[in-house]
Amino acid sequence: MSPQQRITRMRWIAVGMCCAVVPAVFTIVMAVNRATAQVEQAAKEVVQAPDEQKSAPAAKDDIDEMVRRIGTAPAVSLEKNPHTRSIMEALETGKHPERLSSLHLPKKFNKAKYDLNPKEYLDVVEPGR
């Protein structure tokens, strides 16, 4: 992805976050989950550095101490809630831009499909409808 494409993508993400609270919340949750994983990985790498000769129990104690001092953010399951699933699907696949921003028109309402399964319709988050 070129720098210009990244900038354009980041601008669209920013617009979506300004226009719809739901995508912003999930973007933040994903960032927190990634940051937590990165901190834990960095802690493991520091503790397991080859120049330090520590035993495995000592290394685990160092990680436990770092987690105790810094703390961790609890991982949030994005699969349990159907509303988050619809947002994650849009973020991961790049399809369904109407789920990420109110600037995109939502799909046309299909009354017959809604009557067959209203829960399916209500589980999909679309800020513009």
Backbone as CSV, one residue per row, in Angstrom:
resi,resn,N_x,N_y,N_z,CA_x,CA_y,CA_z,C_x,C_y,C_z
1,MET,0.855,-1.171,0.000,0.000,0.000,0.000,0.900,1.231,0.000
2,SER,0.623,2.147,-0.893,1.453,3.341,-1.005,1.164,4.293,0.156
3,PRO,2.087,5.218,0.452,1.839,6.195,1.518,0.568,7.008,1.266
4,GLN,0.321,7.359,0.027,-0.885,8.133,-0.282,-2.147,7.320,0.012
5,GLN,-2.099,6.035,-0.318,-3.248,5.174,-0.028,-3.448,5.034,1.476
6,ARG,-2.349,4.935,2.219,-2.459,4.854,3.677,-3.064,6.118,4.249
7,ILE,-2.605,7.269,3.754,-3.141,8.545,4.235,-4.625,8.634,3.923
8,THR,-4.991,8.258,2.695,-6.404,8.284,2.312,-7.211,7.347,3.187
9,ARG,-6.698,6.163,3.441,-7.410,5.196,4.295,-7.545,5.732,5.717
10,MET,-6.479,6.338,6.225,-6.543,6.885,7.581,-7.539,8.045,7.657
11,ARG,-7.614,8.831,6.592,-8.596,9.920,6.567,-10.007,9.369,6.605
12,TRP,-10.265,8.296,5.825,-11.598,7.702,5.839,-11.918,7.119,7.203
13,ILE,-10.926,6.529,7.822,-11.145,5.994,9.174,-11.480,7.131,10.125
14,ALA,-10.738,8.238,10.010,-11.005,9.389,10.874,-12.406,9.943,10.631
15,VAL,-12.818,10.022,9.374,-14.155,10.517,9.063,-15.205,9.580,9.654
16,GLY,-14.982,8.287,9.504,-15.932,7.325,10.059,-16.031,7.424,11.569
17,MET,-14.892,7.670,12.220,-14.909,7.781,13.677,-15.617,9.055,14.105
18,CYS,-15.481,10.112,13.328,-16.163,11.361,13.669,-17.658,11.264,13.422
19,CYS,-18.033,10.523,12.406,-19.437,10.482,12.005,-20.236,9.378,12.687
20,ALA,-19.559,8.382,13.199,-20.267,7.265,13.819,-19.464,6.773,15.019
21,VAL,-20.070,6.769,16.160,-19.382,6.380,17.383,-19.027,4.907,17.398
22,VAL,-19.875,4.068,16.880,-19.668,2.620,16.955,-18.344,2.187,16.329
23,PRO,-18.041,2.602,15.091,-16.751,2.183,14.527,-15.568,2.698,15.328
24,ALA,-15.705,3.885,15.898,-14.608,4.441,16.687,-14.340,3.572,17.907
25,VAL,-15.367,3.125,18.548,-15.201,2.296,19.739,-14.477,0.998,19.383
26,PHE,-14.851,0.384,18.287,-14.223,-0.870,17.920,-12.792,-0.677,17.430
27,THR,-12.518,0.449,16.801,-11.149,0.750,16.409,-10.277,0.895,17.648
28,ILE,-10.804,1.560,18.661,-10.057,1.737,19.911,-9.856,0.391,20.602
29,VAL,-10.892,-0.421,20.636,-10.773,-1.744,21.261,-9.707,-2.573,20.557
30,MET,-9.705,-2.542,19.220,-8.695,-3.294,18.476,-7.301,-2.760,18.761
31,ALA,-7.161,-1.425,18.849,-5.852,-0.833,19.130,-5.373,-1.226,20.521
32,VAL,-6.269,-1.239,21.489,-5.896,-1.630,22.853,-5.474,-3.096,22.884
33,ASN,-6.215,-3.938,22.192,-5.850,-5.358,22.149,-4.483,-5.552,21.504
34,ARG,-4.235,-4.837,20.392,-2.931,-4.943,19.730,-1.823,-4.417,20.635
35,ALA,-2.070,-3.277,21.300,-1.052,-2.695,22.179,-0.738,-3.633,23.334
36,THR,-1.745,-4.248,23.904,-1.525,-5.188,24.999,-0.672,-6.361,24.526
37,ALA,-0.984,-6.886,23.369,-0.200,-8.004,22.827,1.234,-7.570,22.541
38,GLN,1.415,-6.350,22.039,2.758,-5.856,21.747,3.570,-5.670,23.028
39,VAL,2.933,-5.158,24.074,3.633,-4.979,25.353,4.045,-6.327,25.924
40,GLU,3.139,-7.287,25.872,3.473,-8.604,26.387,4.586,-9.249,25.570
41,GLN,4.540,-9.087,24.242,5.592,-9.644,23.403,6.923,-8.947,23.676
42,ALA,6.912,-7.631,23.828,8.144,-6.891,24.115,8.722,-7.317,25.461
43,ALA,7.847,-7.536,26.429,8.320,-7.979,27.742,8.984,-9.350,27.644
44,LYS,8.398,-10.232,26.858,8.991,-11.566,26.684,10.339,-11.473,25.984
45,GLU,10.440,-10.606,24.979,11.695,-10.459,24.245,12.790,-9.878,25.133
46,VAL,12.426,-8.899,25.965,13.415,-8.305,26.863,13.900,-9.339,27.866
47,VAL,12.945,-10.086,28.409,13.302,-11.084,29.414,14.097,-12.225,28.791
48,GLN,13.786,-12.574,27.554,14.445,-13.702,26.920,15.633,-13.282,26.048
49,ALA,16.162,-12.089,26.275,17.303,-11.617,25.491,18.478,-12.582,25.667
50,PRO,19.198,-12.883,24.566,20.258,-13.888,24.645,21.445,-13.465,25.513
51,ASP,21.672,-12.147,25.683,22.830,-11.724,26.468,22.608,-11.887,27.970
52,GLU,21.360,-12.069,28.355,21.071,-12.286,29.769,20.918,-13.784,30.009
53,GLN,21.606,-14.277,30.996,21.539,-15.700,31.304,20.622,-15.893,32.509
54,LYS,19.320,-15.993,32.243,18.353,-16.176,33.317,17.678,-17.525,33.132
55,SER,17.319,-18.088,34.225,16.585,-19.348,34.158,15.131,-19.050,33.792
56,ALA,14.411,-20.054,33.373,13.014,-19.870,32.984,12.151,-19.338,34.129
57,PRO,12.306,-19.845,35.368,11.487,-19.286,36.449,11.787,-17.805,36.694
58,ALA,13.061,-17.402,36.588,13.408,-15.994,36.803,12.790,-15.133,35.706
59,ALA,12.798,-15.618,34.471,12.209,-14.870,33.368,10.706,-14.707,33.574
60,LYS,10.032,-15.760,34.021,8.603,-15.668,34.279,8.321,-14.686,35.400
61,ASP,9.165,-14.661,36.427,8.987,-13.706,37.511,9.122,-12.278,37.005
62,ASP,10.061,-12.044,36.074,10.233,-10.708,35.508,8.984,-10.278,34.736
63,ILE,8.420,-11.195,33.967,7.202,-10.874,33.215,6.060,-10.597,34.173
64,ASP,5.923,-11.431,35.190,4.862,-11.222,36.176,5.016,-9.879,36.872
65,GLU,6.253,-9.506,37.192,6.510,-8.224,37.841,6.157,-7.065,36.908
66,MET,6.510,-7.179,35.638,6.202,-6.125,34.679,4.693,-5.979,34.511
67,VAL,3.993,-7.095,34.417,2.540,-7.045,34.299,1.927,-6.450,35.558
68,ARG,2.482,-6.780,36.728,1.961,-6.228,37.977,2.134,-4.714,38.017
69,ARG,3.308,-4.223,37.559,3.569,-2.783,37.608,2.808,-2.026,36.526
70,ILE,2.789,-2.560,35.320,2.182,-1.851,34.192,0.696,-2.158,34.081
71,GLY,0.348,-3.402,34.271,-1.033,-3.825,34.110,-1.312,-4.190,32.663
72,THR,-2.440,-4.794,32.434,-2.840,-5.143,31.079,-4.301,-4.778,30.889
73,ALA,-4.648,-4.525,29.664,-6.047,-4.288,29.338,-6.681,-5.637,29.035
74,PRO,-7.845,-5.882,29.567,-8.478,-7.165,29.286,-8.835,-7.271,27.806
75,ALA,-8.621,-8.418,27.249,-8.981,-8.648,25.850,-10.497,-8.631,25.721
76,VAL,-10.969,-8.016,24.690,-12.402,-7.931,24.446,-12.733,-8.823,23.262
77,SER,-13.636,-9.738,23.471,-14.028,-10.636,22.393,-14.925,-9.886,21.417
78,LEU,-14.483,-9.810,20.192,-15.258,-9.109,19.181,-16.229,-10.037,18.472
79,GLU,-16.196,-11.307,18.797,-17.047,-12.275,18.117,-18.352,-12.551,18.860
80,LYS,-18.421,-12.206,20.141,-19.601,-12.573,20.919,-20.812,-11.714,20.585
81,ASN,-20.599,-10.450,20.284,-21.694,-9.544,20.023,-21.949,-9.470,18.519
82,PRO,-23.184,-9.667,18.072,-23.450,-9.629,16.634,-23.182,-8.258,16.019
83,HIS,-23.352,-7.188,16.798,-23.087,-5.852,16.278,-21.596,-5.671,15.993
84,THR,-20.753,-6.188,16.875,-19.314,-6.064,16.644,-18.876,-6.949,15.485
85,ARG,-19.549,-8.086,15.304,-19.207,-8.956,14.175,-19.426,-8.243,12.852
86,SER,-20.520,-7.484,12.748,-20.787,-6.796,11.481,-19.740,-5.717,11.221
87,ILE,-19.292,-5.024,12.249,-18.255,-3.998,12.093,-16.922,-4.661,11.756
88,MET,-16.567,-5.739,12.451,-15.298,-6.415,12.194,-15.262,-6.973,10.768
89,GLU,-16.382,-7.500,10.310,-16.438,-8.013,8.941,-16.149,-6.884,7.950
90,ALA,-16.725,-5.718,8.185,-16.499,-4.578,7.292,-15.052,-4.111,7.347
91,LEU,-14.450,-4.091,8.539,-13.055,-3.655,8.673,-12.089,-4.648,8.039
92,GLU,-12.334,-5.930,8.231,-11.402,-6.957,7.751,-11.500,-7.200,6.245
93,THR,-12.711,-7.153,5.707,-12.877,-7.476,4.290,-12.782,-6.254,3.385
94,GLY,-13.014,-5.075,3.941,-13.025,-3.875,3.117,-14.345,-3.676,2.386
95,LYS,-15.258,-4.599,2.577,-16.592,-4.484,1.979,-17.498,-3.780,2.991
96,HIS,-18.670,-3.426,2.583,-19.684,-2.816,3.445,-19.213,-1.492,4.063
97,PRO,-18.821,-0.496,3.259,-18.414,0.790,3.835,-19.563,1.491,4.554
98,GLU,-20.800,1.124,4.231,-21.945,1.732,4.900,-22.006,1.388,6.387
99,ARG,-21.280,0.357,6.790,-21.241,-0.025,8.205,-20.219,0.802,8.987
100,LEU,-19.323,1.473,8.285,-18.236,2.188,8.946,-18.428,3.695,8.989
101,SER,-19.323,4.220,8.189,-19.482,5.668,8.143,-20.890,6.031,7.713
102,SER,-21.401,7.110,8.276,-22.721,7.590,7.856,-22.636,8.348,6.534
103,LEU,-21.420,8.555,6.019,-21.258,9.222,4.727,-21.619,8.303,3.559
104,HIS,-21.665,7.000,3.802,-22.071,6.043,2.771,-23.547,5.731,2.963
105,LEU,-24.265,5.686,1.857,-25.682,5.371,1.948,-25.872,3.916,2.354
106,PRO,-26.784,3.669,3.272,-27.053,2.271,3.640,-27.769,1.558,2.496
107,LYS,-27.722,0.230,2.557,-28.431,-0.547,1.533,-29.935,-0.248,1.624
108,LYS,-30.592,-0.388,0.502,-32.025,-0.133,0.451,-32.759,-1.148,1.337
109,PHE,-33.720,-0.668,2.081,-34.469,-1.521,3.002,-35.311,-2.524,2.221
110,ASN,-35.195,-3.783,2.616,-35.933,-4.864,1.981,-36.948,-5.387,2.998
111,LYS,-38.174,-4.932,2.875,-39.222,-5.275,3.843,-39.484,-6.781,3.893
112,ALA,-39.472,-7.449,2.752,-39.748,-8.893,2.720,-38.658,-9.657,3.467
113,LYS,-37.409,-9.276,3.251,-36.301,-9.944,3.941,-36.359,-9.658,5.449
114,TYR,-36.719,-8.425,5.810,-36.855,-8.062,7.221,-37.949,-8.880,7.890
115,ASP,-39.073,-9.034,7.213,-40.189,-9.801,7.783,-39.818,-11.263,8.018
116,LEU,-38.952,-11.813,7.155,-38.520,-13.198,7.331,-37.590,-13.358,8.532
117,ASN,-36.690,-12.389,8.736,-35.709,-12.497,9.818,-35.309,-11.097,10.317
118,PRO,-36.125,-10.506,11.204,-35.804,-9.154,11.682,-34.510,-9.101,12.501
119,LYS,-34.169,-10.177,13.197,-32.957,-10.181,14.012,-31.709,-9.998,13.147
120,GLU,-31.679,-10.642,11.992,-30.536,-10.512,11.088,-30.356,-9.053,10.662
121,TYR,-31.449,-8.390,10.366,-31.398,-6.974,9.968,-30.922,-6.108,11.132
122,LEU,-31.409,-6.365,12.316,-31.072,-5.537,13.477,-29.653,-5.804,14.003
123,ASP,-29.086,-6.959,13.706,-27.721,-7.268,14.149,-26.649,-6.549,13.340
124,VAL,-27.006,-6.032,12.177,-26.038,-5.331,11.333,-26.081,-3.843,11.674
125,VAL,-24.929,-3.290,12.037,-24.835,-1.878,12.387,-24.545,-1.079,11.131
126,GLU,-25.415,-0.124,10.846,-25.207,0.813,9.741,-25.596,2.200,10.235
127,PRO,-24.607,3.054,10.491,-24.900,4.375,11.070,-25.859,5.233,10.258
128,GLY,-25.945,5.043,8.944,-26.778,5.901,8.112,-28.252,5.549,8.088
129,ARG,-28.642,4.442,8.716,-30.070,4.091,8.640,-30.787,4.370,9.934
